[in-house]
């Protein structure tokens, strides 16, 4: 489960300890000097913060590695009140070819009042002439979670679940080679470990182990003509992937995934983004590795993992509109369906989603986003960096 990184958009929390020398009650001059000193100090802090965020979205090609931080308090429906921080970096391996989009990396962390904590990293490096690409995504988190069981019917019983503590770590690497213009083939590895603890009702696992370790490898082919990976304005992205998970820890299964995304300008400042994805598992797939619906990227508004099964098909369409300077909005709608086998796919079990979001450009074409997603009998807030897809 990829947990969203919940971040504030504009503010850093600053604590200033103003207790210094305590002047005599009658020393009006000392009080005035102290007040002037504190005012000057706060003014310097404000000026530095204002300059920092004002310049954060300016392109700095002279820097080998342009890294910026933002953080602060947040609130989410799942994790409640918390404090998060994110770093966004842009860099170029091939600095002689500025026509290529830059490489990017995001570092993120979060801690909340429910006991949730998260540390993660994700990014893509484009090598010389974009001949090779290396993608990395890794994280670990601890989360007081809920589990409904596998299948649409179980997920649809919204109040029938067990609580448990989920500790998860995942590392994924992708390496690809360009064969034709915008066309790549590559290999991938995936390691995931889920440690389920303190189940209120362990019977929900139907006899499966609470602790699951999975390691897989596979091949993929992509067509990628996007102009900028974290926030495309135009282009297409198509990916076909096949993963194999050997029987090292008691589970042997395979996973196929197909992704299609399209981006195009529709009017001044407006981008239309389309996303279609299918995930299909075969074999003895553990409860922690079946396809899960919901979260901060697809099917926003649903508790991630409430609806889960071997197979998942989901789609969304989003309009992203620039408003003024660094501000923008997004509107989306979509649908998703989880099912055990193709002959058990039912249209009436298709789940809807829609929502609205605010965008603030933290770095050039790298947005901090605040989304409110609405699903079937539930909704959720999300703070995150980069677009959902």
N, C-alpha and C positions, 0 to 999 in steps of 0.2 A: 504494500500500500504506500502510495506516495502521498505523504501528508503535506498540506499546503503550508507555506511559510507566511505567517500572518504579520504584516509590517505596517507601521504608520506611514503616511505619505509625506508629511511636511516637517515634522518636529523631532528634535532630539531632546530628551529629558536632561536637564542640567540642574545639579544641586550645588548651591553655593553656601558655604558656611561663613556667615557674616560676623561671627563673634570674634572680635579682636581685643585691642586695648580698650578698657572701659573708662572713658573720661569722667571727670568729676561732674556731678549734676549741674553745677553752675557754669561749667566751661562751655559756653555757647560756641566759641571759636573752634574748639576741638570737635564738637558735634558736627559743625558745618564742614570742617575739613574731611571728617570721616564720611559724611554723606556724599561730598563731592568725589572722594576717592572711589566709593562703591558705585556711584553713577557712571564714572569713567570706566570702571572695570566692566560693568554690564554692557556699556556701549561698545567696548572693544569686542566682547563676546558676540554681541548681536551683529556687529559689522563683519566679523570673521565668518559667522554662520551664513549671513546673507550673501557674502561674496562666494563662499564655498558652493552653496546650492545654485547660485546664479550662473556660475561657471561650469557646473557639473555636466551640463548637456552640450558644452562646446567641444568640437572636435579638436584634439590635440595630437596631430600627426607627428609632432616633434618628439613626443614621448614614446619610448619603447614599450611601456606598459602603463596604460591610463586606468587607474583604479580609484573608485569612489565608494564611500560608505553612507548608509542611511539607516536609521533605526528609531525605535520608540515604542510606546504602548499600543495595544490593539485589543479587539474583542472579536470572538468568533462564536458561532452557535455551538460548535463541538468542543472547543478547547477553552472557552471563556476568556477571562482577562489575562493578558500576558505581555511580555516584552520581547521584541525581536530585533534582529539586526541583519543587514544584507550588504554584501560588497559586490559591485558590478565592475568588471574589467574588460577592456578592449585592447588588442595587441595585434601586431602583424609579424609573421615569420618572414614573409617576402615583402620587405619595405620598399622595393623598387617598382612594385606593381600596385598602385593605389586604385586601380579600377576594380580589383577584387574586394569583396566585403571583408571586414576585419574579423579575426577570430574573437571569441568572447568566452567569458567565464563568470559564473555567479557562485559566491560563497554565502551560505545563509545559516542562521541559528535562531532558536526560539525557545522560550520557557514560559509556562503559564501556571495559573493558580490551580488547575486540575491535576498537576503533576506531569503534564506533557512537556517533554523537551526534545529538541531536534538539532542536529548538525548535518550539513550537507554541502555538496559541491556538484556543479554540472557545467559543461561547456563543450565547445567544439573548436579544434585547432585546424586551420587551413594552412597547408604547407606550400612550398614554392609553386607558383602558377596553378595552385589549387589542384595539383596532381594527386595529392594524398590528403585524407582527412582522418582525424582522430577525435572521437567523442568519448567523454567520460561522464558518468553519473553515479555518485555514491552518497549514501546517507546512513545515519542510524538515529533511531528515536525510541522513546518510551511513551506509551499512550494508554490511558484508561479507556478501553474500547468496549464495543458491543458486537455480539455475533448472533445472527438469526438462523444460521444454517445455510445449506446450499439449495438453490432453486427459487423461482419467482414466487411460488406459493408461500414458502417460509419467509421471504423478505417482505411479502405483502401483509403479514401479520405484524404490524408495526410495534405492538406492545409485547410481543412474545419473543424475547431474546435473553441471552445471558451476558452478564458483564464479565470482563476479564482484563488483565493487564497485558498489553502487547509490547514486547521488545523486538525490534526488527532492525536488521542491517542489510544493506544491499550495495553491491558494486557491479557496475556494468561498463564494459568498454567496447567500442566499435572502431574498427579500422577499415578504411575503404580506399580503393584505387580508381581513378577516373579512366574509363576506357574510351568513351565518346564524349562529345560536348554535353555537359550536365548529366552524364550517365556514369554511375559508379557501381562496383561490386565490392563486397567486403565480408569480413568475418566478425563475429561478436561472441563475447563471453558474459555470462550472468551468474553471479553468486548471491543467494538470498538465504538468510537465516531468520526464522520467526520463532520466538520463545513466548508461548502463551502461559500466563501464570494466573493463579487465583480465580479460576472459573467459578462463578456462582453455581452453575449447573453444567458439569462436564459432559452430561449426556448429549448436549447439543453437537458434540464432535462425532457422534455415532461410532465410537470405538477408535477413531484415529488418534494419533499421537498429538500432544499439545505442542511439542517442539519439533519443528520441521526445518531441515537443511536441504537446500536445492542448489545444484550446480549444473549449468547447461552451456552449450556452445552451438553455434550455427552459422548460417550464411544468409546474406541479404543482397538485394539489388535495389538501387534507388535511381530515380530521375529527379534532379533538383535544380530548377531554374529560378529559385527565389533570389531576390536582390539583396536581402539581409535576413539572416536566419531568425533572430529573436523577434523581429517585427517586420514581416514582408509587406511591401506595397504592391508587388506584382510577382507573377511566376507560378509554377506548379511544383508539387512535391508528391512523388509516388514511391512507395516502399513495399516490397514483398520480402518477407522474412520467414525462415524456418529454423526453429530451435529444437535441440535434442537434449533431454535430461536423462543420463544413464542411471542405472539402478545402484547408486552408491549408498544411499541411505534409506532404501526400502520403497522408493517410488520411481517408476520408470514411465515417462510420458513424453509427448512431443507437443510443440506449440507452433501454429502458423498464424502469421499476422499480415494484414493488408491495410495500407493507409493511402488515402488520396486527399490532397489538399490543393485548393486553388485560390489565388488572390488576384484582384484586379481593382483599379480605380473606377468608380461609378459616377462621381462628380467631384467638384473641387473639395479637397480635404476628406473625401469619403472613400473608404476601402470596403469591398465586399469580400469576405473570407468564408470558404466552404470547407468542411471537414467531414470525411467519411472513413470509418475505421471498423475492422472486423478482427476479433481475436478468437482462435479456435484451438482447443486442447483435446488431445487424444491419449488414451491409456489411463494409467492409474495416477491421476492428478490429485495431489493433496489439497486439503481445504484452504491452505494459505496461498496456493498458486493458481486456483481457478480464476477466470476473468471476473473482475469486480467493477461494478457500475458506480459512478459518482466521484466526487472529489473536486479539486480546483481547476481542472483542465477540461475534461469532458463531463457532460451531464451534471453541470453545476446546479446545486440545490439539493442533491441527494447525499445522505450519509454514505461515505465511501465504504463499500463492502456490504451494505444492507441487502442489496440485490447482487447475487453472484451465482455463477454456474460455469460449466465447461466452456460455453460459447457466448460471445457478446458481439452484437452489431449496434453501432451508434453513429449518429450523424448530427451535425449542427451547422447553422449558418449565422454569420455575425456581421453586422455593419459597424465599422469603426469610423467615427467622425471627429476630425480635429475641429476644435471650437475657437480657441484664442490662445496665442503664444504657446505655453506648455500644457494646455488643458485640452481634454477630449472626453468623449463618451463612447460607449459601445452598447448595442442592443443585440440580443441573440435569441434563437429558438432552436429546438432540436428534439430528438427522440432516441430511445435506446431499448434494446430487448436482450434479456439473458435467457438461455435455453440449453438443455442437456445435449440434444442431438437435432440435426436438421429436420428430421421427420416429426419433431416435437416443438417446432417453432409455431407460435400462435400470435397472430396480429393483435388480438385483443389484450395481450399482455405487454404491449408496447407502452413504454413510460415516456411522458412528455417533460420537457424542460424549457424554461424561458428566463430572461433576466435582463438586468441593466447594470452597467458599470461605469465608473469614473476612471480616467487615465491622466496621469501626471508624468511628464517626460523628465525622468531623473537624469539620464545621460542621453546623448543624441540617439534617438530612435530606440531607446530602452525605457520602457514605461513601468512605473509603479501602478498597480491596478487595484481598485476596490470594486468587487463584484457582489451583487445580490442575486442569487439564483433561486428559482421557484420550481419545485418538483411536485410530485403527487403527495399531497397531505404533508408536505414539509418544505422548508426553505433554509438557506444558509448564506452567511456573509463570508467573503474571502478577501484577504489582502495578500498580494503576491507581486513578484517582479517578472517581467516579460509577459507577452501575450499568452493566452491560454493555448493557442496553437498557431 
